[in-house]
C-alpha cells in the first residue's frame, strides 16, 4: 500500500473506534501503533523507540504547563460562585430589555469564559445559574436552552482557550498571539448571539412580562461584586501582552488571584478547594492522554508520508485556495457532529495545517495564515459543540433544563447556527478581523 492508503485506512479505523465509544486518547494511541506496525511490516523497533521518547519530548514543553493553571482558574471560578455574580451584574444593566435576561446569560458566559477557557464548563455552570432564572420569568424553553448552549461555546472563543493552546503547541505558534487574535472574533460571536436573542425575543415574547429595571445603587453593587473578576482578566491578559509576565506566570497569577477572590467572597471552602484540585487533575490528565495519543498517531501518519502526499496533491490539483479552505471547514462541521473539539484539533491540524499555510490567501504571510487558520478552525470546532446529534453543549443544557427535551434544545439552537455561519463567512473573507490587534504598533 502507498503512504496515502495507509494513512486513510488508519484514520478510518480510528474514527470507527471512536464511534464505538472508545476513549479518544486510547483510540488515537491504537491508530498510531497500527500505523507504525503497517509501515514497518510488523517491526516494533521504531515504535518502541518513539514511545520511549514521545512522552518526555511532549511534556517537557514549557507551554503545556499553562493548561492545568487555566483549568484550575476555571475550577476556582466554578466552585467559588463567580458565575452567579457575573449573571447578576449583567442582568442588573440589561435584564429589563425584551430578552434581556437571555442576553445577560450570554454576556455572563463570555465573562466566565474569560476566566475558564472551557465551553463545557461554561455551559454546565451557566445552565445551573441562568436557566432557573429564565424559566422563572417565563422565557420560551427553546430560547432559554438555545441561548445557554450557544453562549457556552464562548468559553473557548474568549481567551484563555485550551484548544488554542493545543493548536499553538502543534503548530509551534505563539500562544499569546493566538489569544490576541481570538479577542475580536470572540466579541463578534457574542454580539451575533445578542442580536439573535433580541430578534427571537421580539418575535416570541410579546406576552411575557418584562423584568423590573434595576436602580443605579443595585447596578453599582452588582458591578462591585464582579470587579475583582474583571481585574483578574485584565491582569492576566495585559500581563501577557504587556510583556511583564510570560504565559505561565500570568496563568499562575490568575489562578492564585481567582482562588483568593473565591475564598474572600465566601464561595470557596475546603470541600470546594478539594473538588477544584480533583477536577483540575482529572481534566488535565484527560487532556494530556489525548495529546499523547494524538502525538503517536500524527507521528505514525508522518512516517507514512500521508500528510505530505496530501499537501502535494492539493497543491498540484489546481483547486482554488478558497475551495480547499471551504472543503476543510465543511469537514470540520461534519466531524463536529460526532467528535469533541479537542479531539478534532489534535486529529486534523497536523493534516490540514500544511495544506492551508502553503496556499495563497490575500497575500498573507506564513505566520498570518497560521494564526488566521487557527482562529477559523477554533470557530468551526466551536460550532460542533452545538451541532446535533452529538453536540456536547446540547446534552449538558438538556440535563439542567426542567422538562425540556433534547429536541427542544436542538431546535432552539438553530437561529444561533445561522449567526455562526454568517460569522465564519465574514472571518474567511476579512482576515483583518483576526489579525487587527496583532498588526497594531507595539503588539509584536
N, C-alpha and C positions, 0 to 999 in steps of 0.2 A: 504493500500500500504506500501511496505517496504521503508526504507530511500533512497535506491538506486533508486527505481522507482520514488519517489517524486522528487529527485534531477534531474533525467534525464528529467522528464516531465517539470519541471520548466525551465531547461536550454533550452529545445526545444522551450518552449513558449517565452523565452527571444530572442532567435535567430529569431523566427518568427516575433516578434515585431520589431526587428532591421531591418529585411527585408522589413517591411512596412514603413521604413524611420522615425520611432520614434527616438528621440534623445537617444543616448546610455545611458546617465545618467538616464533619465526617464525610459527607458526600464529595466535597472537593478534594479531601485527602485521598479518598479511594480513586477519584479520577486522575489525580497526579501520579499515584502508584501505577495505575493501569497504563498511563501514557509512557512512563519510563520503561516498564517491562515490555511493552509492544515495540518501542523504538529500539531497545537494546536486545530484542529477541530473548527475553527472559533473564538476561544477566542482571543481577541485583547490585553489582559493584557501584555503578553511578548513582543508583537510587539511595543506597545506604550512605554514600559519601555526602549526597545532597541533604538528606535528613539530618545527618550528623552536624552539618554546619548551618542549616537553614534557620533554626530557631534562634541561635545566638546572633546570627547575622541580622535577623529582622529586629529582635528585641533589644539589641544594643543601640538601635536607632533612638537618639535622644528625643526626637519629635513625638514618638508614641507615648512618652511619659505624660503628655497633656491629657490623654484620654481619661485615665482614672481621675484626674484632678477635675476636669469638667463634669464628669459623671458624678463625682462627689458633690460638686457645687449644686448640681441639679437635685441630688438626693436631699441635701440640706433645705433647698427651696421647697421640695415636696413635703417633707416631714415638719418643716418649720411654719407651714401655713402661709407662705408668701403669696401663693396663687390667689387665695381669697382676698388678700389686701389689694392685689392688682385689679381684680374684678370689681371690688367696691369702689376703687378710685376711678376707674373708667366709667362705671355706672353713675357715679356722682356728677360727672360732667355731661354725659350724653344719654343717660338712661331714660330721660323723658322724651326723647325723639321717637318717632314711629320706627320700631325695630331697634331702638337704642340699646336695649339690654343685650340683644344678639350682637350688635356692633361692639358693645363693651366686652363681650366674651371673646370676640375676635382680637380686639386690642389687648386684652389680658393674655391671650395665647401668644401674641407677638412679644409682649414684655416677659412672659415666663420663658419663652424660647430663648430669649437673650441671656438667661442665666442657667438654662437647662441643656440645650443642644440636642434634645431627643424629641421627635414627633410623637412617638408612642407614649412617652412620659407626659408630654404636654396634653395630649388628647385625654389620657386617663385622669390626670389631675384636674383639668378644667371641666371634664364631664361631671365630676363629683361636686365641683364648685358652682358651675354655671347652669347645668341642666335643671336642678331643683328650682332655681330662681325663674328660669324661663317657663317651666311648667306651672309654677305658682302664678305667674302673670298671664297665663292662657296663651302662650305663644304656640302656633301650629307645630305639631311634633316634627313634621318634615323640616321646617325652618330651624327649629331648635337643634335637632340632631345633626342636620346637614352643616350648620354653622360650626359646631364644635368639632366635627370630623374634619372639615376642610381647614378651619383655622388651626387645628392641631398640627397640620403639616408645616406651619410657620416655625415649629421647633427646630427644623433642620435648615430652614432658609435664613433665619436671622442668626448671625454669628453669636456664640461659637457653635459649630456644627461638626459632629463626629464624622459623618460621611465625607465632609470636605477635608478633614484631617487625613482620612484614609486615602482620598484621591491625591492629596498633596504628597503623601508618602510613596504611593505607587508611581507617580509621575515625576518625583523629585522637584516638585514645585514649592514655592513659598507659601506656607500656611497663612501667614499674615496678609499676603497679597490676595489670596483667595477669600479670606474673611472680609477684606475691604471691598473686593469685587461683588460680594454677595449682599452688601448693605442695600444698595439702591434696588436691585431686583426683589429683595425681601420686602422692602417698603412698597414697591409696586404691587406685589402679591397681596399685601394687607389692604391696600387701597382698593384693589379689584374686588376683594371679598366684601369690603364695606359697601361698595356700590351694589353688588349683588344682593346683599342683605336688605339694603334700602329699597331696591326695586321690588323684591319679593314681599317685603313687609307692607309697602304701599298697596300692593295688589291683593294681599290675603288677610290683612289685619285691620281693615276699616272698622270692624265692630269690636275690636279688642281695646279696652280702656288703657289710656296711656299711664305710665308711671309718673308719680308726682315729681316735680322738678326740685332738685336739691338746692338748698340755700348755700351762699358762699362760705359760711362757717363750716358747714358739713363738708363742702368740697375741699377746703383747706386742711381739715383734719384727715380726710382720706388721702390727700396728696402727701401730707406729712408722714403718714404710715408707710408709704411706698418710696419715700425719698431715699432711704438707705439702699433699696434695691437699685434705683436709678444710679446712685453714686457708685455702687459696686460695678455695674455695667460700664459706666464712664471710665472708672479707674482701670478696669481690665482692658477695654478696647483702646483707650488712648495711651495706656501703658505700652501696649504692643506697637501701635502706630507711631507713638512719640519717640520710641527708641530707648526709653529709660528702663524697660524691662523686656526680657525675651518672653517667648510664648509660655514656656513652663513656669517662669517666675510670675507672670501675670495670672496664669491659671491658679497657682498656689495662693497668691494674694486673694483672688476672687473666692476660692473655696473657703479659706480661713475667714474672710470677711462675711461671707454668706452664712457660715456656721455660727459665727459670733452674733450676727444680727438675729438669726432664728432663735438662739438661746435667750438673748436680751428681751425680745418681744414676747417670750413665753411659749412659743410654739414647739420648741425642741427640748425634750427631756431625755433621760437615759435610754428609755425604750426607743425613742426616735433616733437617737445617736447610733444605737446598736443596729436598727433597721437601715439607717443610712450607710453604715460601713458594710453591712452584709450585702445590701443592694448594689453598692459600688463594686464589691468583689465579684459578685455574680455577673453583673453586666460586663465588667472588664474581662473576666475570664471567657465569657461567651464571644466577645469581640475579638480577643486575641486568638481563640481557637479558629474562628472564621478566617482571620488574617493568615495564620499558619497554613490552613487548608488551601486558601487561595494562592499563597506563595508556591506551594508544591505543585498545584495544578498549573499555574502560569509558567513555572519552570519547566514542567513536562511539555506544555504546548510550545514553549520557545524551543525546546530540544527537537520537537517535530518540525519546526520551521513554519508552522501553520500561520501565526500572525504575520510573519514577514511575507509569506507567499500571498496571503490575502491582501495585504497592503500593496504589493506589486501588481496583483491582479486588478485591484481598483484603479491604481494609477494608470495602467495600460488599457483599461476598458473604455476610456473616452467619455465616461459618465460625467455630467456636470457636477461640480463640487456640492452644490446645494441639493441635488438629487441624492447624493451619497449621504449627506448630513441628515436630510429628512428621513431617509430609509433607516439610519441608525436610531433616530429619535422614535420612529414608529416601532422598531424592535424593542426599545426601552418600554414603550407603552404596553406592548403585548406581554413582555416579561413581568411588568408591574402587576399584571392580573394574577400572577401565581408566585411571585418571589418578593422577599422583603428588600428594602432599599440598600442595606449594607451588602447583601449578597450580590445584588445587581452590580454595584460599583466594583466590587472585588473581582467578579467573574468577567465583566465585559470591558472594563477600562484598558487592561493590557492588550485586548484585541482591537478595540475601536480607536484608542488614542493614537497609535502610529498612523492610522489611516487619515484621521482628521488633521493632524498637525502637518502632514505633508501635502495637503491640498491648499489651494489659494482662496482666501476669503477676504475681500475688502482691503487687500494689501496689508493685512495684519502681520506682525512679526510672529516668530515661533512662540515666544512667551505669551503674547496676547492671545494667540489661538488656543494655547494650552489653558489659560485662565478662562477664556470665553467658553470653551467646550466644557470645562469643569462646572461652570455655573449652569449651562444648558442641561448637562447630564443630571445635575442635582435637581433642577426644576422638574424634569420629566420623571425622574425617580420618585420625586415627591408626589406626583400625580398617581403613581402606582399605589400609594398608601390609601387612596380613596377610590380606587377603581374596583368595581365588582369583578369576579366573585371573591377575591382573596385580599382585598384592601384591608390592611390590619386596623386602620383607624375606624373603619365601619364596625368591626366586631367589638372594639373597645367601647365605642359610644353606645352601641346597642346594649351592651352589658349593663351600663349605668342608666339607661333610659327606662323609665317606668312605662310598661305596657306599650313599648314601641318595637315593632318588628324590624328585622334586618332589611326587609323590602322597603319599609318606610324610610329608614336611614339612607338606603341606596337611592331612592327617588329624591330625597332631599338634597343629595349631593350633586345632582345633575346641573343646576344653574352654576354652581361653583366650577364644575368641569369646563363649561363654556368659557368662563373667565380665565381658567388655566390655559386653555388652547389659545386664546387671544394673546395672553401674556407671553407664551412661548413664541408665537409668531413675531411679536414685537421684538423680543430679545434676539431672535435669529436675524432679523433684518436690521436691527440697530445695536450692534455690539458695543457702541459707546455707553449704553446704559450700564453694562457690566464693567467697562474699563475707565469710566469717567474719573472716579476717585483715584485710580492708580496713576492717571496722567496729570493730576494736579501738581503744581510746583512743590517740591519738597516731600512728595509722598513715596518716592522710590526707595 
